[in-house]
Amino acid sequence: MRKLVLLAIVGLAAQLVDGSLGMAYGVTSTTLLLATGVAPAAASATVHLAEIGTTLASGASHWRFGNVDWKVVGRIAIPGAIGSFAGATFLSSLSTDSAAPVMSGILLALGIYILIRFTAWGTPRGQLGKPVRKRFLAPLGIFAGFVDSTGGGGWGPVATPALLASGRMEPRRVVGSVDTSEFVVSVAASLGFLLALGSAGIPFGAVAALLVGGLVAAPIAAWLVRHLPGRILGSLVGGVIVLTNVRTILKSDLVDAAAGTRTVAYVIIAVLWAGAVAWSLRAHRAEKAELDAEAEESAPVAA
């Protein structure tokens, strides 16, 4: 019983982060399940089964708060489902450990770019509002879906930074659209796992616990991202991407950094990340004060 309560708390925390930043539910939940002794394929299947409910609730909440671009959802969800089903059905038995450092390096570069771009210049406006090309979304969906099903998580970490880096969508719409499209991806992955593995070995009690925690957090996260300024949200997302992928690279067989080295690296990143978020918060307040002053000056003229 204590284990199920812990899983419910983890599901709540993971969905709160995922619904606010567009990533981390699968990675967080799968990591805990693996630590408790669940087999990798069964852990990924458990998380994706729980995500059917959490992503549905999260998508509905994001839609209610106006965080969803349905054109983007339609163009990325179906390719994502194809990639996810293929990964779960045919490639779930293959290890992606050797590819993890390479993928993390690409994502790390994107994360650094997003962190610097949003911290230094705020929400990009030059491309904002322009449609995201289908020829970009379809390959992105297939790749992100494949990584998601074979790695127990990855839809958000791949899709969110790529869409943010395009500069064509507001951060809140990126998060809302990625979370909403993940429902289709989770259904496809779950079907693939059930066909390939059956239900044996899947801890359905853990599925229920993760689902309950996620359902509680979904509307809170959607409300939070609706009211969080884009500049601050971009800095938060960039920091999550950097920290997550540095951790993957340092723990990979390619680098295999010592525990002390990893700790120092995490502390340095955390300090820089906190500084970036503080800078974004200060810059946002300054921009808001400037806009309020301009509004006050123009009010008498308008009158």
Backbone hydrogen bonds, N-H to C=O, Kabsch-Sander energy under -0.5 kcal/mol:
donor,donor_aa,acceptor,acceptor_aa,energy
5,V,1,M,-2.2
6,L,2,R,-2.3
7,L,3,K,-2.2
8,A,4,L,-2.2
9,I,5,V,-2.1
10,V,6,L,-2.5
11,G,7,L,-2.8
12,L,8,A,-2.2
13,A,9,I,-2.7
14,A,10,V,-3.1
15,Q,11,G,-2.1
16,L,12,L,-2.1
17,V,13,A,-2.1
18,D,14,A,-2.8
19,G,15,Q,-3.2
20,S,16,L,-0.9
21,L,17,V,-3.0
22,G,18,D,-2.5
28,T,24,A,-2.3
29,S,25,Y,-2.5
30,T,26,G,-2.7
31,T,27,V,-1.9
32,L,28,T,-1.6
33,L,29,S,-2.1
34,L,30,T,-2.6
35,A,31,T,-1.8
36,T,32,L,-1.2
37,G,34,L,-1.4
38,V,33,L,-2.0
43,A,39,A,-2.9
44,S,40,P,-2.4
45,A,41,A,-2.4
46,T,42,A,-2.5
47,V,43,A,-2.3
48,H,44,S,-2.3
49,L,45,A,-2.2
50,A,46,T,-2.1
51,E,47,V,-2.1
52,I,48,H,-0.9
52,I,49,L,-0.6
53,G,49,L,-0.7
53,G,50,A,-0.7
54,T,50,A,-2.0
55,T,51,E,-2.8
56,L,52,I,-1.0
57,A,53,G,-2.1
58,S,54,T,-2.7
59,G,55,T,-2.8
60,A,56,L,-2.1
61,S,57,A,-2.1
62,H,58,S,-2.7
63,W,59,G,-2.5
64,R,60,A,-1.9
65,F,61,S,-1.6
66,G,63,W,-1.2
67,N,62,H,-3.0
70,W,68,V,-0.7
73,V,69,D,-2.0
74,G,70,W,-2.5
75,R,71,K,-1.6
76,I,72,V,-1.6
77,A,73,V,-2.5
78,I,74,G,-0.6
80,G,76,I,-1.8
81,A,77,A,-2.4
82,I,78,I,-2.1
83,G,79,P,-2.4
84,S,80,G,-2.4
85,F,81,A,-2.7
86,A,82,I,-2.3
87,G,83,G,-2.2
88,A,84,S,-2.4
89,T,85,F,-2.6
90,F,86,A,-2.4
91,L,86,A,-0.9
91,L,87,G,-0.8
94,L,91,L,-1.3
100,A,96,T,-1.2
103,M,99,A,-2.5
104,S,100,A,-2.8
105,G,101,P,-2.0
106,I,102,V,-1.8
107,L,103,M,-2.4
108,L,104,S,-2.6
109,A,105,G,-2.0
110,L,106,I,-1.9
111,G,107,L,-2.7
112,I,108,L,-2.6
113,Y,109,A,-2.1
114,I,110,L,-2.7
115,L,111,G,-2.7
116,I,112,I,-2.5
117,R,113,Y,-2.7
118,F,114,I,-2.6
119,T,115,L,-1.8
120,A,116,I,-2.7
121,W,117,R,-2.0
122,G,118,F,-1.1
129,G,168,R,-1.8
130,K,127,Q,-2.0
136,F,133,R,-0.9
137,L,133,R,-2.0
138,A,134,K,-2.6
140,L,136,F,-1.4
141,G,137,L,-2.7
142,I,138,A,-2.2
143,F,139,P,-2.4
144,A,140,L,-2.8
145,G,141,G,-2.5
146,F,142,I,-2.1
147,V,143,F,-2.5
148,D,144,A,-2.2
149,S,145,G,-2.0
150,T,146,F,-2.0
151,G,147,V,-2.0
152,G,148,D,-0.9
153,G,147,V,-0.5
153,G,148,D,-0.8
158,V,154,G,-1.7
159,A,155,W,-2.7
160,T,156,G,-2.3
162,A,158,V,-1.2
163,L,159,A,-2.3
164,L,160,T,-2.4
165,A,161,P,-2.5
166,S,162,A,-0.9
167,G,163,L,-0.6
167,G,164,L,-1.2
168,R,163,L,-0.6
173,R,170,E,-0.6
174,V,170,E,-2.1
175,V,171,P,-2.5
176,G,172,R,-2.4
177,S,173,R,-2.4
178,V,174,V,-2.5
179,D,175,V,-2.5
180,T,176,G,-2.1
181,S,177,S,-2.4
182,E,178,V,-1.2
183,F,180,T,-1.3
184,V,181,S,-0.6
185,V,181,S,-1.4
186,S,182,E,-2.7
187,V,183,F,-2.1
188,A,184,V,-2.1
189,A,185,V,-2.5
190,S,186,S,-2.5
191,L,187,V,-2.3
192,G,188,A,-2.2
193,F,189,A,-2.5
194,L,190,S,-2.5
195,L,191,L,-2.2
196,A,192,G,-2.1
197,L,193,F,-3.4
198,G,193,F,-0.7
198,G,194,L,-1.3
202,I,199,S,-1.5
204,F,202,I,-1.3
206,A,203,P,-0.7
207,V,203,P,-1.6
208,A,204,F,-2.3
209,A,205,G,-2.2
210,L,206,A,-2.7
211,L,207,V,-2.2
212,V,208,A,-2.5
213,G,209,A,-2.1
214,G,210,L,-2.2
215,L,211,L,-2.5
216,V,212,V,-1.6
217,A,213,G,-1.5
218,A,214,G,-1.9
221,A,217,A,-2.5
222,A,218,A,-2.1
223,W,219,P,-1.9
224,L,220,I,-2.2
225,V,221,A,-2.4
226,R,222,A,-1.3
227,H,223,W,-1.2
228,L,224,L,-1.0
233,L,229,P,-2.6
234,G,230,G,-2.6
235,S,231,R,-1.7
236,L,232,I,-2.3
237,V,233,L,-2.6
238,G,234,G,-2.5
239,G,235,S,-2.0
240,V,236,L,-2.0
241,I,237,V,-2.3
242,V,238,G,-2.3
243,L,239,G,-2.6
244,T,240,V,-2.5
245,N,241,I,-2.1
246,V,242,V,-2.3
247,R,243,L,-1.9
248,T,244,T,-1.7
249,I,245,N,-2.3
250,L,246,V,-2.7
251,K,247,R,-1.7
252,S,248,T,-0.6
252,S,249,I,-0.8
255,V,252,S,-0.6
256,D,252,S,-2.5
257,A,250,L,-2.5
262,R,258,A,-2.4
263,T,259,A,-2.3
264,V,260,G,-2.2
265,A,261,T,-2.3
266,Y,262,R,-2.6
267,V,263,T,-2.4
268,I,264,V,-2.4
269,I,265,A,-2.4
270,A,266,Y,-2.6
271,V,267,V,-2.4
272,L,268,I,-2.4
273,W,269,I,-2.9
274,A,270,A,-2.6
275,G,271,V,-2.2
276,A,272,L,-2.2
277,V,273,W,-2.5
278,A,274,A,-2.4
279,W,275,G,-2.4
280,S,276,A,-2.5
281,L,277,V,-2.4
282,R,278,A,-2.4
283,A,279,W,-2.8
284,H,280,S,-2.5
285,R,281,L,-2.1
286,A,282,R,-2.1
287,E,283,A,-2.5
288,K,284,H,-2.5
289,A,285,R,-2.5
290,E,286,A,-2.1
291,L,287,E,-2.4
292,D,288,K,-2.5
293,A,289,A,-2.2
294,E,290,E,-2.2
295,A,291,L,-2.2
296,E,292,D,-2.1
297,E,293,A,-2.1
298,S,294,E,-2.1
299,A,295,A,-1.2
301,V,297,E,-0.6
302,A,298,S,-2.4
303,A,299,A,-2.1
